[in-house]
Amino acid sequence: MSITEPTTRTPSGGVWAEVQSSAEFAGLRRRLRTFAFPMTAAFLLWYLLYVLLADYAHGFMATRLAGNITVGLVFGLLQFASTFVITGCYVWYANRRLDPVAERIRAEIEEGRR
Amino acid sequence: MSVLAQGTGGNPALNIGIFAAFVAITLVIVFRASRSTRSAADYYAAGRAFTGPQNGIAISGDYLSAASFLGIAGAIAVNGYDGFLYSIGFLVAWLVALLLVAELLRNTGKYTMADVLSFRMRQRPVRTAAAISTLAVSFFYLLAQMAGAGGLVALLLNVKDKTGQAVVIAVVGVVMIAYVLIGGMRGTTWVQIVKAVLLIAGAAVMTLWVLGKYGMNFSHLLDGAIRRSGSVGDKVLAPGLQYGKTETTKLDFVSLAIALVLGTAGLPHVLMRFYTVPSAREARRSVVWAIVVIGLFYLFTLVLGYGSAALVGPDTIKKAPGAANSAAPLLAQALGGTLLLGFVSAVAFATILAVVAGLTITASASFAHDVYANVIRGGAADDKAAEVRVARWTAVVIGILAIIGGIFANGQNIAFLVALAFAVAASANLPTILYSLFWKRFNTSGALWSIYGGLFSCVVLIVFSPVVSGKPIDRATGKSPSMLQGVDFHWFPLDNPGLVSIPLSFLLGFVGTVLARDRAAEEKYPEMEVRALTGAHAEKAVAH
């Protein structure tokens, strides 16, 4: 994997355009975007909710749940948890749904089958 | 306790000894790494031969700067929950890098951020703009680290006069230049890895130690923090102490939070690390490792921050030289005496050294690869030995500028300088990166509007913000917390410009694109998109 000769010849613009308009590539793009875009929107909104609560709802965030553990602390730790979970989901998704297709198209281009 | 109260920092000789050992060991590693540094790909991208986990740990090393380690622990110790807010923004930000940037950037670029931004644009103007914003972000970040070094010296080596501190800043600068010159990216990466492992290990031991003192019960630890916080009491458990004062400070916090979460994926020294691995898949693994390591570290700082409030006390911390920044070292001293303090001090120094080296190699790569090879020589020197020679000279110049800047910035607020670097990265870099990767219509004019607009609006808003002038005089110190004393020309109410400059930059990128009617960049979009998503003809690892 790490020992590869520099690529000899890169394809012309026509090849790239042809690949880009293929159904297989369109599928890859759709798979990436349908995961990455909504997920980005979701975690940014979730983060923004947290920021606004921390900023404007001090009383709520100071509510104690057990001992000295406050709502704010739990909310903060949930941001950590959601970050770890989203990371795990993306890796799972990319390994199964993105990499095989990307690999196939890459091989086709680099071996000059297009 | 009397020694703690004075904050004399234990045994300076021991602190210096442990730090010198770190420098000696890392220099040996850097020399070994230099043997296989021959080409530009070696110097800038470590031959693209690091594995994902190695690079992920190195990214953590780059990211967990002194501001993170000392700054966040100190902010939690002094301001309670509000200090924790920083770390959440710093962590969540990595999802932007993971989902939208890291892999696509690795597939389309070669050495620098500008490689991606200029891929389908007119080379000279876009590379120049990207290099300027790279240098600006790196320089602000560099200043923050060097200014931090001065404060740290006061605390840890008991060097209190400005001349002595200047000498130490110069020594840090010289060692850093040596790392970069000798080891290039490969050597610098190993320094980051060694430092990150030491930092995480040290923080983990201290975290368990603190929790152990409270029967592994975090709630009991918080009890201790509340008891030592005097009149503030249980307010340390919830947000509001630092940012909840007025409506302006609340809005300022929103602005900061946005800059933090969008800044990371635009930091040039973080982006450049994605080129040190052989493939996009390894770039993804790098980010995953970085998220896990950085996340764990921030959880540790939560315990360490409240731990230093409980075991050292906020009042003692505020009075120590270096103020809030001294919380973690003082906690180390309270736990393990001078030996643990020595270790933590050395790690803090190593942190500054490693981050500064990472920034320097990024800035020098941007100047040599983007400005010299592609703008001045029009691509003729691309990848040649001349380009690496220019990069090495640039590293020396940047190193010297960092030393001088660091001496002048000594005593400036570190967190502010870092927040500024994030704001510039989020405004000048991120919108352009996202547009050029995902928006077919985006063109040269849009890129220039967005980069220069983001950079310029950021800097102007900061110059006319309360950070530079016009904050009311603090009764305790008799000085205004603003950078300049005795003048007031501020009209922008917030400390952080992100709330205005980031949306503005997105808007300018859009308007600039639409107005220009330049469709040339669309012709290369198929190539860019196919490369980005599939990795076809991406730069391969160097064979040695």
Boltz contact constraints between the chains, C-beta under 6 A:
constraints:
  - contact:
      token1: [A, 2]
      token2: [B, 49]
      max_distance: 6.0
  - contact:
      token1: [A, 2]
      token2: [B, 278]
      max_distance: 6.0
  - contact:
      token1: [A, 2]
      token2: [B, 541]
      max_distance: 6.0
  - contact:
      token1: [A, 3]
      token2: [B, 543]
      max_distance: 6.0
  - contact:
      token1: [A, 4]
      token2: [B, 540]
      max_distance: 6.0
  - contact:
      token1: [A, 7]
      token2: [B, 537]
      max_distance: 6.0
  - contact:
      token1: [A, 10]
      token2: [B, 537]
      max_distance: 6.0
  - contact:
      token1: [A, 16]
      token2: [B, 526]
      max_distance: 6.0
  - contact:
      token1: [A, 16]
      token2: [B, 527]
      max_distance: 6.0
  - contact:
      token1: [A, 16]
      token2: [B, 530]
      max_distance: 6.0
  - contact:
      token1: [A, 17]
      token2: [B, 526]
      max_distance: 6.0
  - contact:
      token1: [A, 19]
      token2: [B, 530]
      max_distance: 6.0
  - contact:
      token1: [A, 20]
      token2: [B, 526]
      max_distance: 6.0
  - contact:
      token1: [A, 20]
      token2: [B, 529]
      max_distance: 6.0
  - contact:
      token1: [A, 20]
      token2: [B, 530]
      max_distance: 6.0
  - contact:
      token1: [A, 28]
      token2: [B, 533]
      max_distance: 6.0
  - contact:
      token1: [A, 36]
      token2: [B, 99]
      max_distance: 6.0
  - contact:
      token1: [A, 36]
      token2: [B, 100]
      max_distance: 6.0
  - contact:
      token1: [A, 40]
      token2: [B, 99]
      max_distance: 6.0
  - contact:
      token1: [A, 43]
      token2: [B, 95]
      max_distance: 6.0
  - contact:
      token1: [A, 47]
      token2: [B, 92]
      max_distance: 6.0
  - contact:
      token1: [A, 47]
      token2: [B, 261]
      max_distance: 6.0
  - contact:
      token1: [A, 51]
      token2: [B, 257]
      max_distance: 6.0
  - contact:
      token1: [A, 54]
      token2: [B, 85]
      max_distance: 6.0
  - contact:
      token1: [A, 54]
      token2: [B, 239]
      max_distance: 6.0
  - contact:
      token1: [A, 55]
      token2: [B, 250]
      max_distance: 6.0
  - contact:
      token1: [A, 55]
      token2: [B, 253]
      max_distance: 6.0
  - contact:
      token1: [A, 58]
      token2: [B, 238]
      max_distance: 6.0
  - contact:
      token1: [A, 58]
      token2: [B, 239]
      max_distance: 6.0
  - contact:
      token1: [A, 58]
      token2: [B, 240]
      max_distance: 6.0
  - contact:
      token1: [A, 58]
      token2: [B, 244]
      max_distance: 6.0
  - contact:
      token1: [A, 61]
      token2: [B, 238]
      max_distance: 6.0
  - contact:
      token1: [A, 61]
      token2: [B, 239]
      max_distance: 6.0
  - contact:
      token1: [A, 62]
      token2: [B, 238]
      max_distance: 6.0
  - contact:
      token1: [A, 67]
      token2: [B, 219]
      max_distance: 6.0
  - contact:
      token1: [A, 68]
      token2: [B, 219]
      max_distance: 6.0
  - contact:
      token1: [A, 68]
      token2: [B, 222]
      max_distance: 6.0
  - contact:
      token1: [A, 68]
      token2: [B, 237]
      max_distance: 6.0
  - contact:
      token1: [A, 69]
      token2: [B, 219]
      max_distance: 6.0
  - contact:
      token1: [A, 70]
      token2: [B, 237]
      max_distance: 6.0
  - contact:
      token1: [A, 70]
      token2: [B, 238]
      max_distance: 6.0
  - contact:
      token1: [A, 72]
      token2: [B, 81]
      max_distance: 6.0
  - contact:
      token1: [A, 72]
      token2: [B, 238]
      max_distance: 6.0
  - contact:
      token1: [A, 72]
      token2: [B, 239]
      max_distance: 6.0
  - contact:
      token1: [A, 76]
      token2: [B, 84]
      max_distance: 6.0
  - contact:
      token1: [A, 76]
      token2: [B, 88]
      max_distance: 6.0
  - contact:
      token1: [A, 79]
      token2: [B, 88]
      max_distance: 6.0
  - contact:
      token1: [A, 80]
      token2: [B, 295]
      max_distance: 6.0
  - contact:
      token1: [A, 83]
      token2: [B, 91]
      max_distance: 6.0
  - contact:
      token1: [A, 83]
      token2: [B, 92]
      max_distance: 6.0
  - contact:
      token1: [A, 86]
      token2: [B, 95]
      max_distance: 6.0
  - contact:
      token1: [A, 87]
      token2: [B, 288]
      max_distance: 6.0
  - contact:
      token1: [A, 87]
      token2: [B, 291]
      max_distance: 6.0
  - contact:
      token1: [A, 91]
      token2: [B, 288]
      max_distance: 6.0
  - contact:
      token1: [A, 102]
      token2: [B, 534]
      max_distance: 6.0
  - contact:
      token1: [A, 105]
      token2: [B, 534]
      max_distance: 6.0
  - contact:
      token1: [A, 106]
      token2: [B, 534]
      max_distance: 6.0
  - contact:
      token1: [A, 106]
      token2: [B, 535]
      max_distance: 6.0
  - contact:
      token1: [A, 106]
      token2: [B, 536]
      max_distance: 6.0
  - contact:
      token1: [A, 109]
      token2: [B, 536]
      max_distance: 6.0
  - contact:
      token1: [A, 110]
      token2: [B, 536]
      max_distance: 6.0
